[in-house]
Amino acid sequence: MTAAFRYYLRVRYGECDAQKVVFNARYADYIDISTLEFLRAVGFGESVINGTLDYQLVKLTIEWKAPARFDQVLELSIYTTRLGNTSFTVATEFRIAGDDFIVATGETVYVLVHPHTLVKMPLPADLRAALEKGAPGTIVDHSNSRAITS
C-alpha cells in the first residue's frame, strides 16, 4: 500500500445506483470529505472550519477503472502533487480496503482565496510546508470497520 494519508469510508446504500455501484457524482463528495480530513491531518482543519482559511475548487478530474459497490470499505490515499503560487493540487487514489488495485483516481486543483473577498491569495509559508510534507502514515477511519489494520 501507500504511505500517503489514508481515509476510510463505507459505501452507503443511498450513494449507489440501481446496480448497487457507487454513483459517479459521489466520488466528488468522497474527495471533498477526504480533502478536509487531509487538511485536518496536516494541521489546518481548524482554520478551514473557523473560516480563517478558505479555498475554492477550480478543477476536478476523476478517472474510473473499476466499480466500487454498496457496503464496501473504500480506502482513499490523499497527497499533494503540486504547489503553485495561489493553488495546490491534491491526488486521490481509491481502493477497496485491503486491495492494492486502484479503482479510481482523482486530481483536484484548489485555489486559496481570502475568506471574505474570495480573491486569490498566495499560499502562506506554513500551509505550503504542511502541504509539501503531507501526513504520511496518518489514517482516519469513518468506515466503522474493525477489520482495518495499518
N, C-alpha and C positions, 0 to 999 in steps of 0.2 A: 504494500500500500504506500501511501504518500505521507510525508512528514508535515504537510500543509495543515492549516487549521481545518478541523472537520466538524460538520454539523449533521446530526442525525434527526430524521423525522419519519413518522409512519404515515403512509398514504391513507387518507380517509376516503370513505365511500363517495362523499359529495365532491371530491376532487377528480373523479373518474367519469369517463363517458359510458355509454351503454355496454361496451365490451369489457368494462372494469379496468381500462387502461387510463393512466393519468392523462387528463385533457391537456392539450398543448399549452394553453394560456397559464396553467398552474405552475409551469416551470419558472415563469417570470415572478410569480408570487414567492416560490421557494428561494429564488435568487435574492429577492428583496429582503426576506426574513433572514437568510443566512449572511447577507452583507452587514446587516445591523449587528448580528451576533459576532461577526468578524471584527467590526469596529469596536464592540464592547471588549473583545479579547485583546485588542491592541491598545486599549486604554482610552477610547474616545466615545464610548457608548453614552455616558452621562452628558457629554457635550452635545450629542445629537438629540438626546431626549429633552434636555433643558433649553434647547434652541440656540446655544452659542455657536454651534457648528451646523452648517446646512450644505447640502449638495443636491444636484439635480441630475437625473438620468438624461444622457444625450444620445446614447446608442446602446442597443441590446441585441445581440446575435445569439441565437440558440441553434444548435445542431443536434439532431436526434439520430441515434444509432440503433436503439432497441427500446421496446416498451418497458415502462415501469407500471406495476399493477396494484390494484387495491390491496391494502394491508401489508404490503412490503415495506421494509425499513430501508430508506434511502440514506446513503452517506454522501454528503456534499463536501468536496475539498475546495477550499477557497484560498486564493493567494493573489497578490498584486503582481501584474506583469509589466506595467508601465506607469511612470510618474511624469507628468508634464508640468508646465508652469501653474496651471489652474485645474488640471484634470488628473484623474487616476483611473487606471483600467484594472478591473478585477476579473480573474478567470474562475469559473466554477466547473468542477467535474462531478457528474452524477454517477454513482454506482449503487447497485443493490448491496446493502451492507454484507460484508464478508466475501464479496466477489471483486476481483481486480478489474473486470471488464467495465469500461466506461459506456454507460447507456445514453448519455447526453453531455454536451458541453455548453457553457455559456460564456460570452465575453461581454462585459458591461463597462461602459465608459461613463464616468460621473464627472461633473464639473463642480468645484467648490464655489459656493455663492455666499454673499453677505446675507445673513439671516433676515434682515428687514427689507433690503432693497432688491434682493435676488440678483445683484450684479456680480459677475465673475470676480473672484479674488484669488490671489496666489496661495498655494499650499503653504501653511506655516511650517517652519523647520521641524517642530516636534511631531506634527502629523506626518510629514514626509518621512521622517526617520522611523516612525512607528509602522507606516505602511510598507516601507522598504524591508523592515525586519520581519513583519508579519507576526503570526502566532503559531509557529511550527509545533506540532505535538499537542496543541490545545484542542480539547473535544467538548462540544456542547451537545447534549443528548436530549432532544424533545420527543423521542420515539416511545418512551415508557417501556423500553425493551431491556430486560436484564441480560439478554444474550450478547450485548455489545461488549467487546473487550478491546483494550488498546494494545 
